[in-house]
Amino acid sequence: LDEPDRLPPDIHIFTSTKQPWIVLPPGTPAVAEYYKASERWPAESLARRAALIAAAKKP
C-alpha cells in the first residue's frame, strides 16, 4: 500500500506466530489464530457478505 495509514487493521490475526519484536497497538483486537466473522463483524458487514455469497451462487 502506498498509504498504509489510510487502512489500519480492524483486527490482528495469527498473533500466536508473530515475531516477538512486533508490537501490536493497543485498542485493536488481536486473536491467536483466526476468528468467526459472525462474532466480530458488524451486522451491516455480515449482511453485505451474505448478499455477495447469494449473488455468486446464481447462474
Helices and strands as residue ranges (DSSP letters): G 4-6, G 15-17, H 37-40, H 43-57
